[in-house]
Amino acid sequence: MRTNIEERAVSLARYILENRATVRAAARHFGVSKSTVHKDLSERLERIDSALYGQVKKVLDFNKSQRHIRGGLATRKKYKGI
């Protein structure tokens, strides 16, 4: 079972890098929770492949820095009826 978790962590990392995806999008794509994605990427991946972890961390940090903008756009879209 352990190798499946490690494979999932690497697969999640590759998906996020290829698609510049958010944690929520990756969770939806793989059918797991956001908590699982966070744990796989922040804890497990660092032990498995530190180079891949560094690349994914940059994407996750960028997504986090843009989170407030996406949230504002979603609210605007909701109330404009778009």
PDB file with one MODEL, atoms N, CA, C and O in Angstrom:
MODEL        1
ATOM      1  N   MET A   1       0.840  -1.198   0.000  1.00  0.00           N
ATOM      2  CA  MET A   1       0.000   0.000   0.000  1.00  0.00           C
ATOM      3  C   MET A   1       0.877   1.251   0.000  1.00  0.00           C
ATOM      4  O   MET A   1       0.502   2.273  -0.575  1.00  0.00           O
ATOM      5  N   ARG A   2       2.019   1.174   0.631  1.00  0.00           N
ATOM      6  CA  ARG A   2       2.884   2.347   0.745  1.00  0.00           C
ATOM      7  C   ARG A   2       3.322   2.858  -0.627  1.00  0.00           C
ATOM      8  O   ARG A   2       3.373   4.069  -0.844  1.00  0.00           O
ATOM      9  N   THR A   3       3.632   1.963  -1.541  1.00  0.00           N
ATOM     10  CA  THR A   3       4.076   2.406  -2.860  1.00  0.00           C
ATOM     11  C   THR A   3       2.955   3.117  -3.600  1.00  0.00           C
ATOM     12  O   THR A   3       3.213   4.029  -4.385  1.00  0.00           O
ATOM     13  N   ASN A   4       1.718   2.710  -3.360  1.00  0.00           N
ATOM     14  CA  ASN A   4       0.597   3.394  -4.013  1.00  0.00           C
ATOM     15  C   ASN A   4       0.496   4.843  -3.558  1.00  0.00           C
ATOM     16  O   ASN A   4       0.212   5.734  -4.360  1.00  0.00           O
ATOM     17  N   ILE A   5       0.727   5.074  -2.289  1.00  0.00           N
ATOM     18  CA  ILE A   5       0.680   6.440  -1.763  1.00  0.00           C
ATOM     19  C   ILE A   5       1.811   7.267  -2.368  1.00  0.00           C
ATOM     20  O   ILE A   5       1.615   8.421  -2.749  1.00  0.00           O
ATOM     21  N   GLU A   6       2.981   6.670  -2.449  1.00  0.00           N
ATOM     22  CA  GLU A   6       4.118   7.382  -3.025  1.00  0.00           C
ATOM     23  C   GLU A   6       3.894   7.664  -4.504  1.00  0.00           C
ATOM     24  O   GLU A   6       4.229   8.745  -4.989  1.00  0.00           O
ATOM     25  N   GLU A   7       3.334   6.707  -5.215  1.00  0.00           N
ATOM     26  CA  GLU A   7       3.019   6.904  -6.636  1.00  0.00           C
ATOM     27  C   GLU A   7       1.980   8.008  -6.804  1.00  0.00           C
ATOM     28  O   GLU A   7       2.077   8.831  -7.714  1.00  0.00           O
ATOM     29  N   ARG A   8       0.985   8.017  -5.914  1.00  0.00           N
ATOM     30  CA  ARG A   8      -0.054   9.050  -5.978  1.00  0.00           C
ATOM     31  C   ARG A   8       0.557  10.434  -5.747  1.00  0.00           C
ATOM     32  O   ARG A   8       0.194  11.394  -6.427  1.00  0.00           O
ATOM     33  N   ALA A   9       1.468  10.537  -4.805  1.00  0.00           N
ATOM     34  CA  ALA A   9       2.114  11.822  -4.511  1.00  0.00           C
ATOM     35  C   ALA A   9       2.874  12.326  -5.732  1.00  0.00           C
ATOM     36  O   ALA A   9       2.801  13.508  -6.067  1.00  0.00           O
ATOM     37  N   VAL A  10       3.602  11.434  -6.397  1.00  0.00           N
ATOM     38  CA  VAL A  10       4.360  11.830  -7.587  1.00  0.00           C
ATOM     39  C   VAL A  10       3.401  12.178  -8.725  1.00  0.00           C
ATOM     40  O   VAL A  10       3.633  13.139  -9.458  1.00  0.00           O
ATOM     41  N   SER A  11       2.328  11.404  -8.875  1.00  0.00           N
ATOM     42  CA  SER A  11       1.339  11.689  -9.923  1.00  0.00           C
ATOM     43  C   SER A  11       0.669  13.040  -9.700  1.00  0.00           C
ATOM     44  O   SER A  11       0.475  13.808 -10.642  1.00  0.00           O
ATOM     45  N   LEU A  12       0.319  13.321  -8.461  1.00  0.00           N
ATOM     46  CA  LEU A  12      -0.271  14.618  -8.130  1.00  0.00           C
ATOM     47  C   LEU A  12       0.690  15.749  -8.470  1.00  0.00           C
ATOM     48  O   LEU A  12       0.292  16.765  -9.041  1.00  0.00           O
ATOM     49  N   ALA A  13       1.938  15.566  -8.121  1.00  0.00           N
ATOM     50  CA  ALA A  13       2.944  16.603  -8.384  1.00  0.00           C
ATOM     51  C   ALA A  13       3.083  16.851  -9.882  1.00  0.00           C
ATOM     52  O   ALA A  13       3.116  17.999 -10.326  1.00  0.00           O
ATOM     53  N   ARG A  14       3.162  15.788 -10.648  1.00  0.00           N
ATOM     54  CA  ARG A  14       3.301  15.940 -12.097  1.00  0.00           C
ATOM     55  C   ARG A  14       2.069  16.604 -12.702  1.00  0.00           C
ATOM     56  O   ARG A  14       2.187  17.435 -13.603  1.00  0.00           O
ATOM     57  N   TYR A  15       0.882  16.237 -12.205  1.00  0.00           N
ATOM     58  CA  TYR A  15      -0.358  16.838 -12.713  1.00  0.00           C
ATOM     59  C   TYR A  15      -0.367  18.344 -12.434  1.00  0.00           C
ATOM     60  O   TYR A  15      -0.718  19.138 -13.306  1.00  0.00           O
ATOM     61  N   ILE A  16       0.014  18.724 -11.237  1.00  0.00           N
ATOM     62  CA  ILE A  16       0.023  20.147 -10.877  1.00  0.00           C
ATOM     63  C   ILE A  16       1.046  20.904 -11.715  1.00  0.00           C
ATOM     64  O   ILE A  16       0.780  22.025 -12.147  1.00  0.00           O
ATOM     65  N   LEU A  17       2.193  20.318 -11.947  1.00  0.00           N
ATOM     66  CA  LEU A  17       3.214  20.988 -12.757  1.00  0.00           C
ATOM     67  C   LEU A  17       2.792  21.124 -14.215  1.00  0.00           C
ATOM     68  O   LEU A  17       2.979  22.181 -14.817  1.00  0.00           O
ATOM     69  N   GLU A  18       2.227  20.068 -14.784  1.00  0.00           N
ATOM     70  CA  GLU A  18       1.838  20.099 -16.202  1.00  0.00           C
ATOM     71  C   GLU A  18       0.687  21.052 -16.465  1.00  0.00           C
ATOM     72  O   GLU A  18       0.648  21.717 -17.500  1.00  0.00           O
ATOM     73  N   ASN A  19      -0.254  21.119 -15.525  1.00  0.00           N
ATOM     74  CA  ASN A  19      -1.468  21.901 -15.746  1.00  0.00           C
ATOM     75  C   ASN A  19      -1.515  23.203 -14.962  1.00  0.00           C
ATOM     76  O   ASN A  19      -2.477  23.963 -15.073  1.00  0.00           O
ATOM     77  N   ARG A  20      -0.467  23.466 -14.161  1.00  0.00           N
ATOM     78  CA  ARG A  20      -0.474  24.639 -13.275  1.00  0.00           C
ATOM     79  C   ARG A  20      -1.770  24.655 -12.460  1.00  0.00           C
ATOM     80  O   ARG A  20      -2.364  25.710 -12.236  1.00  0.00           O
ATOM     81  N   ALA A  21      -2.190  23.483 -12.028  1.00  0.00           N
ATOM     82  CA  ALA A  21      -3.481  23.289 -11.368  1.00  0.00           C
ATOM     83  C   ALA A  21      -3.429  23.711  -9.902  1.00  0.00           C
ATOM     84  O   ALA A  21      -2.365  23.767  -9.284  1.00  0.00           O
ATOM     85  N   THR A  22      -4.591  23.998  -9.377  1.00  0.00           N
ATOM     86  CA  THR A  22      -4.730  24.289  -7.960  1.00  0.00           C
ATOM     87  C   THR A  22      -4.888  22.978  -7.202  1.00  0.00           C
ATOM     88  O   THR A  22      -5.114  21.927  -7.801  1.00  0.00           O
ATOM     89  N   VAL A  23      -4.768  23.050  -5.889  1.00  0.00           N
ATOM     90  CA  VAL A  23      -4.955  21.863  -5.055  1.00  0.00           C
ATOM     91  C   VAL A  23      -6.370  21.333  -5.235  1.00  0.00           C
ATOM     92  O   VAL A  23      -6.576  20.122  -5.316  1.00  0.00           O
ATOM     93  N   ARG A  24      -7.330  22.220  -5.297  1.00  0.00           N
ATOM     94  CA  ARG A  24      -8.728  21.819  -5.452  1.00  0.00           C
ATOM     95  C   ARG A  24      -8.950  21.089  -6.780  1.00  0.00           C
ATOM     96  O   ARG A  24      -9.659  20.083  -6.827  1.00  0.00           O
ATOM     97  N   ALA A  25      -8.346  21.595  -7.850  1.00  0.00           N
ATOM     98  CA  ALA A  25      -8.487  20.957  -9.160  1.00  0.00           C
ATOM     99  C   ALA A  25      -7.813  19.590  -9.178  1.00  0.00           C
ATOM    100  O   ALA A  25      -8.346  18.643  -9.756  1.00  0.00           O
ATOM    101  N   ALA A  26      -6.662  19.485  -8.560  1.00  0.00           N
ATOM    102  CA  ALA A  26      -5.955  18.203  -8.501  1.00  0.00           C
ATOM    103  C   ALA A  26      -6.745  17.193  -7.681  1.00  0.00           C
ATOM    104  O   ALA A  26      -6.823  16.020  -8.046  1.00  0.00           O
ATOM    105  N   ALA A  27      -7.327  17.637  -6.583  1.00  0.00           N
ATOM    106  CA  ALA A  27      -8.137  16.750  -5.750  1.00  0.00           C
ATOM    107  C   ALA A  27      -9.337  16.225  -6.530  1.00  0.00           C
ATOM    108  O   ALA A  27      -9.666  15.041  -6.454  1.00  0.00           O
ATOM    109  N   ARG A  28      -9.971  17.091  -7.261  1.00  0.00           N
ATOM    110  CA  ARG A  28     -11.127  16.699  -8.070  1.00  0.00           C
ATOM    111  C   ARG A  28     -10.714  15.694  -9.148  1.00  0.00           C
ATOM    112  O   ARG A  28     -11.413  14.708  -9.382  1.00  0.00           O
ATOM    113  N   HIS A  29      -9.582  15.947  -9.799  1.00  0.00           N
ATOM    114  CA  HIS A  29      -9.107  15.083 -10.880  1.00  0.00           C
ATOM    115  C   HIS A  29      -8.755  13.674 -10.376  1.00  0.00           C
ATOM    116  O   HIS A  29      -9.036  12.686 -11.055  1.00  0.00           O
ATOM    117  N   PHE A  30      -8.147  13.584  -9.197  1.00  0.00           N
ATOM    118  CA  PHE A  30      -7.711  12.296  -8.669  1.00  0.00           C
ATOM    119  C   PHE A  30      -8.742  11.643  -7.748  1.00  0.00           C
ATOM    120  O   PHE A  30      -8.562  10.500  -7.328  1.00  0.00           O
ATOM    121  N   GLY A  31      -9.808  12.356  -7.438  1.00  0.00           N
ATOM    122  CA  GLY A  31     -10.861  11.785  -6.593  1.00  0.00           C
ATOM    123  C   GLY A  31     -10.438  11.620  -5.139  1.00  0.00           C
ATOM    124  O   GLY A  31     -10.838  10.664  -4.475  1.00  0.00           O
ATOM    125  N   VAL A  32      -9.629  12.552  -4.648  1.00  0.00           N
ATOM    126  CA  VAL A  32      -9.209  12.546  -3.245  1.00  0.00           C
ATOM    127  C   VAL A  32      -9.542  13.899  -2.635  1.00  0.00           C
ATOM    128  O   VAL A  32      -9.942  14.826  -3.338  1.00  0.00           O
ATOM    129  N   SER A  33      -9.374  14.004  -1.326  1.00  0.00           N
ATOM    130  CA  SER A  33      -9.681  15.272  -0.661  1.00  0.00           C
ATOM    131  C   SER A  33      -8.532  16.262  -0.801  1.00  0.00           C
ATOM    132  O   SER A  33      -7.403  15.887  -1.119  1.00  0.00           O
ATOM    133  N   LYS A  34      -8.841  17.535  -0.558  1.00  0.00           N
ATOM    134  CA  LYS A  34      -7.803  18.565  -0.585  1.00  0.00           C
ATOM    135  C   LYS A  34      -6.761  18.303   0.495  1.00  0.00           C
ATOM    136  O   LYS A  34      -5.576  18.570   0.294  1.00  0.00           O
ATOM    137  N   SER A  35      -7.191  17.788   1.622  1.00  0.00           N
ATOM    138  CA  SER A  35      -6.266  17.471   2.710  1.00  0.00           C
ATOM    139  C   SER A  35      -5.264  16.411   2.282  1.00  0.00           C
ATOM    140  O   SER A  35      -4.082  16.492   2.618  1.00  0.00           O
ATOM    141  N   THR A  36      -5.738  15.423   1.542  1.00  0.00           N
ATOM    142  CA  THR A  36      -4.856  14.366   1.052  1.00  0.00           C
ATOM    143  C   THR A  36      -3.828  14.944   0.089  1.00  0.00           C
ATOM    144  O   THR A  36      -2.650  14.591   0.149  1.00  0.00           O
ATOM    145  N   VAL A  37      -4.268  15.830  -0.797  1.00  0.00           N
ATOM    146  CA  VAL A  37      -3.350  16.455  -1.751  1.00  0.00           C
ATOM    147  C   VAL A  37      -2.292  17.253  -0.994  1.00  0.00           C
ATOM    148  O   VAL A  37      -1.104  17.155  -1.302  1.00  0.00           O
ATOM    149  N   HIS A  38      -2.712  18.036  -0.013  1.00  0.00           N
ATOM    150  CA  HIS A  38      -1.762  18.826   0.773  1.00  0.00           C
ATOM    151  C   HIS A  38      -0.749  17.929   1.477  1.00  0.00           C
ATOM    152  O   HIS A  38       0.452  18.195   1.441  1.00  0.00           O
ATOM    153  N   LYS A  39      -1.231  16.877   2.110  1.00  0.00           N
ATOM    154  CA  LYS A  39      -0.334  15.977   2.841  1.00  0.00           C
ATOM    155  C   LYS A  39       0.641  15.295   1.886  1.00  0.00           C
ATOM    156  O   LYS A  39       1.833  15.193   2.176  1.00  0.00           O
ATOM    157  N   ASP A  40       0.131  14.828   0.745  1.00  0.00           N
ATOM    158  CA  ASP A  40       1.001  14.171  -0.234  1.00  0.00           C
ATOM    159  C   ASP A  40       2.075  15.114  -0.743  1.00  0.00           C
ATOM    160  O   ASP A  40       3.234  14.721  -0.877  1.00  0.00           O
ATOM    161  N   LEU A  41       1.706  16.343  -1.026  1.00  0.00           N
ATOM    162  CA  LEU A  41       2.647  17.278  -1.635  1.00  0.00           C
ATOM    163  C   LEU A  41       3.568  17.956  -0.634  1.00  0.00           C
ATOM    164  O   LEU A  41       4.726  18.227  -0.951  1.00  0.00           O
ATOM    165  N   SER A  42       3.086  18.228   0.545  1.00  0.00           N
ATOM    166  CA  SER A  42       3.914  18.977   1.493  1.00  0.00           C
ATOM    167  C   SER A  42       4.770  18.089   2.375  1.00  0.00           C
ATOM    168  O   SER A  42       5.845  18.511   2.800  1.00  0.00           O
ATOM    169  N   GLU A  43       4.332  16.875   2.664  1.00  0.00           N
ATOM    170  CA  GLU A  43       5.091  16.008   3.562  1.00  0.00           C
ATOM    171  C   GLU A  43       5.714  14.826   2.833  1.00  0.00           C
ATOM    172  O   GLU A  43       6.923  14.610   2.910  1.00  0.00           O
ATOM    173  N   ARG A  44       4.898  14.070   2.134  1.00  0.00           N
ATOM    174  CA  ARG A  44       5.395  12.839   1.518  1.00  0.00           C
ATOM    175  C   ARG A  44       6.321  13.100   0.341  1.00  0.00           C
ATOM    176  O   ARG A  44       7.354  12.442   0.210  1.00  0.00           O
ATOM    177  N   LEU A  45       5.969  14.043  -0.512  1.00  0.00           N
ATOM    178  CA  LEU A  45       6.759  14.292  -1.714  1.00  0.00           C
ATOM    179  C   LEU A  45       8.162  14.778  -1.369  1.00  0.00           C
ATOM    180  O   LEU A  45       9.122  14.457  -2.069  1.00  0.00           O
ATOM    181  N   GLU A  46       8.280  15.535  -0.312  1.00  0.00           N
ATOM    182  CA  GLU A  46       9.595  16.053   0.087  1.00  0.00           C
ATOM    183  C   GLU A  46      10.563  14.908   0.406  1.00  0.00           C
ATOM    184  O   GLU A  46      11.754  14.997   0.109  1.00  0.00           O
ATOM    185  N   ARG A  47      10.045  13.832   1.012  1.00  0.00           N
ATOM    186  CA  ARG A  47      10.878  12.667   1.319  1.00  0.00           C
ATOM    187  C   ARG A  47      11.144  11.810   0.085  1.00  0.00           C
ATOM    188  O   ARG A  47      12.190  11.169  -0.010  1.00  0.00           O
ATOM    189  N   ILE A  48      10.205  11.795  -0.861  1.00  0.00           N
ATOM    190  CA  ILE A  48      10.314  10.931  -2.040  1.00  0.00           C
ATOM    191  C   ILE A  48      11.229  11.537  -3.097  1.00  0.00           C
ATOM    192  O   ILE A  48      12.158  10.886  -3.576  1.00  0.00           O
ATOM    193  N   ASP A  49      10.954  12.803  -3.458  1.00  0.00           N
ATOM    194  CA  ASP A  49      11.710  13.454  -4.537  1.00  0.00           C
ATOM    195  C   ASP A  49      11.808  14.944  -4.224  1.00  0.00           C
ATOM    196  O   ASP A  49      10.882  15.707  -4.500  1.00  0.00           O
ATOM    197  N   SER A  50      12.917  15.345  -3.656  1.00  0.00           N
ATOM    198  CA  SER A  50      13.048  16.736  -3.197  1.00  0.00           C
ATOM    199  C   SER A  50      13.101  17.731  -4.357  1.00  0.00           C
ATOM    200  O   SER A  50      12.660  18.870  -4.203  1.00  0.00           O
ATOM    201  N   ALA A  51      13.629  17.327  -5.514  1.00  0.00           N
ATOM    202  CA  ALA A  51      13.672  18.238  -6.667  1.00  0.00           C
ATOM    203  C   ALA A  51      12.261  18.518  -7.179  1.00  0.00           C
ATOM    204  O   ALA A  51      11.917  19.662  -7.476  1.00  0.00           O
ATOM    205  N   LEU A  52      11.452  17.472  -7.280  1.00  0.00           N
ATOM    206  CA  LEU A  52      10.061  17.624  -7.727  1.00  0.00           C
ATOM    207  C   LEU A  52       9.274  18.442  -6.706  1.00  0.00           C
ATOM    208  O   LEU A  52       8.426  19.256  -7.071  1.00  0.00           O
ATOM    209  N   TYR A  53       9.562  18.220  -5.433  1.00  0.00           N
ATOM    210  CA  TYR A  53       8.917  18.980  -4.362  1.00  0.00           C
ATOM    211  C   TYR A  53       9.187  20.480  -4.519  1.00  0.00           C
ATOM    212  O   TYR A  53       8.279  21.295  -4.355  1.00  0.00           O
ATOM    213  N   GLY A  54      10.413  20.837  -4.832  1.00  0.00           N
ATOM    214  CA  GLY A  54      10.764  22.242  -5.013  1.00  0.00           C
ATOM    215  C   GLY A  54       9.995  22.896  -6.144  1.00  0.00           C
ATOM    216  O   GLY A  54       9.560  24.042  -6.026  1.00  0.00           O
ATOM    217  N   GLN A  55       9.826  22.174  -7.238  1.00  0.00           N
ATOM    218  CA  GLN A  55       9.072  22.706  -8.383  1.00  0.00           C
ATOM    219  C   GLN A  55       7.600  22.879  -8.037  1.00  0.00           C
ATOM    220  O   GLN A  55       6.993  23.897  -8.370  1.00  0.00           O
ATOM    221  N   VAL A  56       7.028  21.878  -7.365  1.00  0.00           N
ATOM    222  CA  VAL A  56       5.605  21.934  -7.006  1.00  0.00           C
ATOM    223  C   VAL A  56       5.364  23.042  -5.992  1.00  0.00           C
ATOM    224  O   VAL A  56       4.346  23.731  -6.053  1.00  0.00           O
ATOM    225  N   LYS A  57       6.283  23.214  -5.070  1.00  0.00           N
ATOM    226  CA  LYS A  57       6.133  24.257  -4.052  1.00  0.00           C
ATOM    227  C   LYS A  57       6.032  25.639  -4.688  1.00  0.00           C
ATOM    228  O   LYS A  57       5.273  26.485  -4.215  1.00  0.00           O
ATOM    229  N   LYS A  58       6.790  25.873  -5.752  1.00  0.00           N
ATOM    230  CA  LYS A  58       6.720  27.164  -6.445  1.00  0.00           C
ATOM    231  C   LYS A  58       5.328  27.392  -7.031  1.00  0.00           C
ATOM    232  O   LYS A  58       4.783  28.491  -6.929  1.00  0.00           O
ATOM    233  N   VAL A  59       4.749  26.354  -7.648  1.00  0.00           N
ATOM    234  CA  VAL A  59       3.409  26.473  -8.232  1.00  0.00           C
ATOM    235  C   VAL A  59       2.380  26.692  -7.130  1.00  0.00           C
ATOM    236  O   VAL A  59       1.502  27.544  -7.265  1.00  0.00           O
ATOM    237  N   LEU A  60       2.478  25.935  -6.046  1.00  0.00           N
ATOM    238  CA  LEU A  60       1.525  26.084  -4.942  1.00  0.00           C
ATOM    239  C   LEU A  60       1.631  27.456  -4.289  1.00  0.00           C
ATOM    240  O   LEU A  60       0.615  28.050  -3.930  1.00  0.00           O
ATOM    241  N   ASP A  61       2.838  27.958  -4.134  1.00  0.00           N
ATOM    242  CA  ASP A  61       3.014  29.301  -3.567  1.00  0.00           C
ATOM    243  C   ASP A  61       2.430  30.370  -4.481  1.00  0.00           C
ATOM    244  O   ASP A  61       1.824  31.332  -4.008  1.00  0.00           O
ATOM    245  N   PHE A  62       2.611  30.205  -5.794  1.00  0.00           N
ATOM    246  CA  PHE A  62       2.022  31.152  -6.740  1.00  0.00           C
ATOM    247  C   PHE A  62       0.499  31.111  -6.647  1.00  0.00           C
ATOM    248  O   PHE A  62      -0.152  32.154  -6.590  1.00  0.00           O
ATOM    249  N   ASN A  63      -0.068  29.902  -6.632  1.00  0.00           N
ATOM    250  CA  ASN A  63      -1.525  29.766  -6.523  1.00  0.00           C
ATOM    251  C   ASN A  63      -2.038  30.395  -5.249  1.00  0.00           C
ATOM    252  O   ASN A  63      -3.094  31.028  -5.245  1.00  0.00           O
ATOM    253  N   LYS A  64      -1.299  30.226  -4.167  1.00  0.00           N
ATOM    254  CA  LYS A  64      -1.714  30.813  -2.893  1.00  0.00           C
ATOM    255  C   LYS A  64      -1.684  32.338  -2.962  1.00  0.00           C
ATOM    256  O   LYS A  64      -2.545  33.007  -2.391  1.00  0.00           O
ATOM    257  N   SER A  65      -0.696  32.881  -3.660  1.00  0.00           N
ATOM    258  CA  SER A  65      -0.598  34.334  -3.763  1.00  0.00           C
ATOM    259  C   SER A  65      -1.718  34.919  -4.631  1.00  0.00           C
ATOM    260  O   SER A  65      -2.058  36.094  -4.490  1.00  0.00           O
ATOM    261  N   GLN A  66      -2.282  34.126  -5.509  1.00  0.00           N
ATOM    262  CA  GLN A  66      -3.347  34.580  -6.399  1.00  0.00           C
ATOM    263  C   GLN A  66      -4.746  34.248  -5.881  1.00  0.00           C
ATOM    264  O   GLN A  66      -5.741  34.637  -6.492  1.00  0.00           O
ATOM    265  N   ARG A  67      -4.826  33.544  -4.780  1.00  0.00           N
ATOM    266  CA  ARG A  67      -6.099  33.048  -4.258  1.00  0.00           C
ATOM    267  C   ARG A  67      -7.117  34.166  -4.020  1.00  0.00           C
ATOM    268  O   ARG A  67      -8.288  34.018  -4.368  1.00  0.00           O
ATOM    269  N   HIS A  68      -6.687  35.263  -3.440  1.00  0.00           N
ATOM    270  CA  HIS A  68      -7.619  36.352  -3.134  1.00  0.00           C
ATOM    271  C   HIS A  68      -8.180  36.982  -4.412  1.00  0.00           C
ATOM    272  O   HIS A  68      -9.310  37.470  -4.416  1.00  0.00           O
ATOM    273  N   ILE A  69      -7.413  36.975  -5.473  1.00  0.00           N
ATOM    274  CA  ILE A  69      -7.882  37.541  -6.740  1.00  0.00           C
ATOM    275  C   ILE A  69      -8.949  36.645  -7.353  1.00  0.00           C
ATOM    276  O   ILE A  69      -9.995  37.123  -7.791  1.00  0.00           O
ATOM    277  N   ARG A  70      -8.676  35.327  -7.382  1.00  0.00           N
ATOM    278  CA  ARG A  70      -9.660  34.384  -7.932  1.00  0.00           C
ATOM    279  C   ARG A  70     -10.952  34.418  -7.143  1.00  0.00           C
ATOM    280  O   ARG A  70     -12.039  34.333  -7.716  1.00  0.00           O
ATOM    281  N   GLY A  71     -10.837  34.543  -5.814  1.00  0.00           N
ATOM    282  CA  GLY A  71     -12.027  34.606  -4.975  1.00  0.00           C
ATOM    283  C   GLY A  71     -12.858  35.840  -5.289  1.00  0.00           C
ATOM    284  O   GLY A  71     -14.085  35.763  -5.350  1.00  0.00           O
ATOM    285  N   GLY A  72     -12.207  36.965  -5.488  1.00  0.00           N
ATOM    286  CA  GLY A  72     -12.923  38.197  -5.820  1.00  0.00           C
ATOM    287  C   GLY A  72     -13.603  38.110  -7.171  1.00  0.00           C
ATOM    288  O   GLY A  72     -14.717  38.607  -7.342  1.00  0.00           O
ATOM    289  N   LEU A  73     -12.943  37.483  -8.129  1.00  0.00           N
ATOM    290  CA  LEU A  73     -13.542  37.320  -9.460  1.00  0.00           C
ATOM    291  C   LEU A  73     -14.748  36.398  -9.414  1.00  0.00           C
ATOM    292  O   LEU A  73     -15.734  36.626 -10.115  1.00  0.00           O
ATOM    293  N   ALA A  74     -14.677  35.364  -8.597  1.00  0.00           N
ATOM    294  CA  ALA A  74     -15.805  34.440  -8.475  1.00  0.00           C
ATOM    295  C   ALA A  74     -17.005  35.135  -7.852  1.00  0.00           C
ATOM    296  O   ALA A  74     -18.143  34.916  -8.268  1.00  0.00           O
ATOM    297  N   THR A  75     -16.750  35.975  -6.852  1.00  0.00           N
ATOM    298  CA  THR A  75     -17.844  36.711  -6.211  1.00  0.00           C
ATOM    299  C   THR A  75     -18.461  37.699  -7.194  1.00  0.00           C
ATOM    300  O   THR A  75     -19.682  37.830  -7.270  1.00  0.00           O
ATOM    301  N   ARG A  76     -17.622  38.382  -7.933  1.00  0.00           N
ATOM    302  CA  ARG A  76     -18.120  39.338  -8.917  1.00  0.00           C
ATOM    303  C   ARG A  76     -18.985  38.628  -9.964  1.00  0.00           C
ATOM    304  O   ARG A  76     -20.057  39.108 -10.331  1.00  0.00           O
ATOM    305  N   LYS A  77     -18.501  37.482 -10.433  1.00  0.00           N
ATOM    306  CA  LYS A  77     -19.230  36.716 -11.429  1.00  0.00           C
ATOM    307  C   LYS A  77     -20.578  36.244 -10.872  1.00  0.00           C
ATOM    308  O   LYS A  77     -21.580  36.233 -11.586  1.00  0.00           O
ATOM    309  N   LYS A  78     -20.594  35.859  -9.611  1.00  0.00           N
ATOM    310  CA  LYS A  78     -21.826  35.386  -8.967  1.00  0.00           C
ATOM    311  C   LYS A  78     -22.886  36.487  -8.942  1.00  0.00           C
ATOM    312  O   LYS A  78     -24.045  36.242  -9.278  1.00  0.00           O
ATOM    313  N   TYR A  79     -22.494  37.691  -8.548  1.00  0.00           N
ATOM    314  CA  TYR A  79     -23.468  38.756  -8.390  1.00  0.00           C
ATOM    315  C   TYR A  79     -23.784  39.491  -9.683  1.00  0.00           C
ATOM    316  O   TYR A  79     -24.810  40.166  -9.765  1.00  0.00           O
ATOM    317  N   LYS A  80     -22.938  39.378 -10.684  1.00  0.00           N
ATOM    318  CA  LYS A  80     -23.223  39.962 -11.994  1.00  0.00           C
ATOM    319  C   LYS A  80     -24.125  39.034 -12.810  1.00  0.00           C
ATOM    320  O   LYS A  80     -24.732  39.457 -13.794  1.00  0.00           O
ATOM    321  N   GLY A  81     -24.208  37.765 -12.395  1.00  0.00           N
ATOM    322  CA  GLY A  81     -25.041  36.807 -13.116  1.00  0.00           C
ATOM    323  C   GLY A  81     -24.410  36.321 -14.407  1.00  0.00           C
ATOM    324  O   GLY A  81     -25.110  35.992 -15.365  1.00  0.00           O
ATOM    325  N   ILE A  82     -23.094  36.276 -14.430  1.00  0.00           N
ATOM    326  CA  ILE A  82     -22.389  35.852 -15.642  1.00  0.00           C
ATOM    327  C   ILE A  82     -22.277  34.362 -15.675  1.00  0.00           C
ATOM    328  O   ILE A  82     -21.714  33.807 -16.618  1.00  0.00           O
TER     329      ILE A  82
ENDMDL
END
